[in-house]
């Protein structure tokens, strides 16, 4: 996990891991002959998939924001390099 993660990313990951634990518990209970129905297990599985998609989408959006910031900084850097080269040619 990155140090600069904000609270939304942490909440999404906590929800994901809670659902994973519940899903594993339900599978173990089903295998040992206890009460969870097949639909309960399926709903939890779909919840895991949905929360994973949320986590992945959030991380991708954060990455794209950093790429955009990098592109803006790079564009400015190339302009400065061009100005420096022109300045050195004049000397």
ChimeraX commands (.cxc) that place a marker at each C-alpha (Angstrom):
marker #1 position 0.00,0.00,0.00 radius 0.5
marker #1 position 1.17,3.46,-0.82 radius 0.5
marker #1 position 1.75,5.96,1.97 radius 0.5
marker #1 position -0.23,8.71,0.26 radius 0.5
marker #1 position -3.48,6.74,0.05 radius 0.5
marker #1 position -6.48,8.61,1.25 radius 0.5
marker #1 position -9.37,7.35,3.31 radius 0.5
marker #1 position -11.53,6.26,0.35 radius 0.5
marker #1 position -8.96,3.76,-0.90 radius 0.5
marker #1 position -8.51,2.36,2.58 radius 0.5
marker #1 position -12.28,1.97,3.04 radius 0.5
marker #1 position -12.61,0.13,-0.30 radius 0.5
marker #1 position -9.82,-2.27,0.62 radius 0.5
marker #1 position -11.24,-2.90,4.11 radius 0.5
marker #1 position -14.64,-3.74,2.58 radius 0.5
marker #1 position -12.95,-6.10,0.14 radius 0.5
marker #1 position -11.03,-7.97,2.84 radius 0.5
marker #1 position -14.06,-8.19,5.15 radius 0.5
marker #1 position -16.06,-9.77,2.32 radius 0.5
marker #1 position -13.21,-12.19,1.60 radius 0.5
marker #1 position -13.18,-13.34,5.23 radius 0.5
marker #1 position -16.98,-13.72,5.26 radius 0.5
marker #1 position -16.85,-15.68,2.00 radius 0.5
marker #1 position -14.20,-18.07,3.34 radius 0.5
marker #1 position -16.20,-18.55,6.53 radius 0.5
marker #1 position -19.35,-19.30,4.54 radius 0.5
marker #1 position -17.53,-21.82,2.36 radius 0.5
marker #1 position -16.13,-23.59,5.40 radius 0.5
marker #1 position -19.59,-23.60,7.03 radius 0.5
marker #1 position -21.16,-24.99,3.84 radius 0.5
marker #1 position -18.54,-27.73,3.51 radius 0.5
marker #1 position -19.00,-28.79,7.14 radius 0.5
marker #1 position -22.78,-29.00,6.68 radius 0.5
marker #1 position -23.92,-25.80,8.38 radius 0.5
marker #1 position -26.55,-23.27,7.35 radius 0.5
marker #1 position -25.44,-20.84,4.58 radius 0.5
marker #1 position -27.42,-21.29,1.37 radius 0.5
marker #1 position -25.92,-21.33,-2.08 radius 0.5
marker #1 position -27.40,-17.92,-2.83 radius 0.5
marker #1 position -25.82,-16.42,0.29 radius 0.5
marker #1 position -22.43,-17.65,-0.85 radius 0.5
marker #1 position -23.05,-16.36,-4.37 radius 0.5
marker #1 position -24.11,-12.93,-3.10 radius 0.5
marker #1 position -20.97,-12.69,-1.01 radius 0.5
marker #1 position -18.88,-13.77,-4.00 radius 0.5
marker #1 position -20.49,-11.10,-6.16 radius 0.5
marker #1 position -19.82,-8.60,-3.39 radius 0.5
marker #1 position -16.15,-9.56,-3.43 radius 0.5
marker #1 position -15.98,-9.15,-7.20 radius 0.5
marker #1 position -17.76,-5.78,-7.03 radius 0.5
marker #1 position -15.55,-4.45,-4.26 radius 0.5
marker #1 position -12.44,-5.64,-6.11 radius 0.5
marker #1 position -13.61,-3.76,-9.20 radius 0.5
marker #1 position -14.08,-0.67,-7.02 radius 0.5
marker #1 position -10.55,-1.00,-5.62 radius 0.5
marker #1 position -9.05,-1.56,-9.07 radius 0.5
marker #1 position -10.97,1.36,-10.60 radius 0.5
marker #1 position -9.95,3.66,-7.76 radius 0.5
marker #1 position -6.28,2.69,-8.08 radius 0.5
marker #1 position -6.41,3.13,-11.87 radius 0.5
marker #1 position -7.97,6.58,-11.53 radius 0.5
marker #1 position -5.27,7.63,-9.06 radius 0.5
marker #1 position -2.61,6.36,-11.46 radius 0.5
marker #1 position -4.10,8.28,-14.38 radius 0.5
marker #1 position -4.11,11.44,-12.27 radius 0.5
marker #1 position -0.40,11.00,-11.60 radius 0.5
marker #1 position 0.28,10.37,-15.30 radius 0.5
marker #1 position -1.55,13.57,-16.24 radius 0.5
marker #1 position 0.46,15.50,-13.66 radius 0.5
marker #1 position 3.68,13.99,-15.05 radius 0.5
marker #1 position 2.70,14.97,-18.60 radius 0.5
marker #1 position 2.07,18.57,-17.55 radius 0.5
marker #1 position 5.42,18.72,-15.75 radius 0.5
marker #1 position 7.22,17.11,-18.69 radius 0.5
marker #1 position 5.75,19.59,-21.15 radius 0.5
marker #1 position 7.04,22.46,-19.04 radius 0.5
marker #1 position 10.46,20.85,-18.70 radius 0.5
marker #1 position 10.93,20.50,-22.45 radius 0.5
marker #1 position 10.11,24.17,-22.93 radius 0.5
marker #1 position 12.72,25.12,-20.36 radius 0.5
marker #1 position 15.32,22.85,-21.97 radius 0.5
marker #1 position 14.62,24.44,-25.37 radius 0.5
marker #1 position 15.04,27.92,-23.85 radius 0.5
marker #1 position 18.31,26.86,-22.20 radius 0.5
marker #1 position 19.68,25.46,-25.46 radius 0.5
marker #1 position 18.75,28.65,-27.33 radius 0.5
marker #1 position 20.41,30.70,-24.57 radius 0.5
marker #1 position 23.60,28.64,-24.83 radius 0.5
marker #1 position 23.68,28.96,-28.62 radius 0.5
marker #1 position 23.58,32.75,-28.29 radius 0.5
marker #1 position 26.73,32.75,-26.15 radius 0.5
marker link #1:1,2 radius 0.2
marker link #1:2,3 radius 0.2
marker link #1:3,4 radius 0.2
marker link #1:4,5 radius 0.2
marker link #1:5,6 radius 0.2
marker link #1:6,7 radius 0.2
marker link #1:7,8 radius 0.2
marker link #1:8,9 radius 0.2
marker link #1:9,10 radius 0.2
marker link #1:10,11 radius 0.2
marker link #1:11,12 radius 0.2
marker link #1:12,13 radius 0.2
marker link #1:13,14 radius 0.2
marker link #1:14,15 radius 0.2
marker link #1:15,16 radius 0.2
marker link #1:16,17 radius 0.2
marker link #1:17,18 radius 0.2
marker link #1:18,19 radius 0.2
marker link #1:19,20 radius 0.2
marker link #1:20,21 radius 0.2
marker link #1:21,22 radius 0.2
marker link #1:22,23 radius 0.2
marker link #1:23,24 radius 0.2
marker link #1:24,25 radius 0.2
marker link #1:25,26 radius 0.2
marker link #1:26,27 radius 0.2
marker link #1:27,28 radius 0.2
marker link #1:28,29 radius 0.2
marker link #1:29,30 radius 0.2
marker link #1:30,31 radius 0.2
marker link #1:31,32 radius 0.2
marker link #1:32,33 radius 0.2
marker link #1:33,34 radius 0.2
marker link #1:34,35 radius 0.2
marker link #1:35,36 radius 0.2
marker link #1:36,37 radius 0.2
marker link #1:37,38 radius 0.2
marker link #1:38,39 radius 0.2
marker link #1:39,40 radius 0.2
marker link #1:40,41 radius 0.2
marker link #1:41,42 radius 0.2
marker link #1:42,43 radius 0.2
marker link #1:43,44 radius 0.2
marker link #1:44,45 radius 0.2
marker link #1:45,46 radius 0.2
marker link #1:46,47 radius 0.2
marker link #1:47,48 radius 0.2
marker link #1:48,49 radius 0.2
marker link #1:49,50 radius 0.2
marker link #1:50,51 radius 0.2
marker link #1:51,52 radius 0.2
marker link #1:52,53 radius 0.2
marker link #1:53,54 radius 0.2
marker link #1:54,55 radius 0.2
marker link #1:55,56 radius 0.2
marker link #1:56,57 radius 0.2
marker link #1:57,58 radius 0.2
marker link #1:58,59 radius 0.2
marker link #1:59,60 radius 0.2
marker link #1:60,61 radius 0.2
marker link #1:61,62 radius 0.2
marker link #1:62,63 radius 0.2
marker link #1:63,64 radius 0.2
marker link #1:64,65 radius 0.2
marker link #1:65,66 radius 0.2
marker link #1:66,67 radius 0.2
marker link #1:67,68 radius 0.2
marker link #1:68,69 radius 0.2
marker link #1:69,70 radius 0.2
marker link #1:70,71 radius 0.2
marker link #1:71,72 radius 0.2
marker link #1:72,73 radius 0.2
marker link #1:73,74 radius 0.2
marker link #1:74,75 radius 0.2
marker link #1:75,76 radius 0.2
marker link #1:76,77 radius 0.2
marker link #1:77,78 radius 0.2
marker link #1:78,79 radius 0.2
marker link #1:79,80 radius 0.2
marker link #1:80,81 radius 0.2
marker link #1:81,82 radius 0.2
marker link #1:82,83 radius 0.2
marker link #1:83,84 radius 0.2
marker link #1:84,85 radius 0.2
marker link #1:85,86 radius 0.2
marker link #1:86,87 radius 0.2
marker link #1:87,88 radius 0.2
marker link #1:88,89 radius 0.2
marker link #1:89,90 radius 0.2
marker link #1:90,91 radius 0.2
view
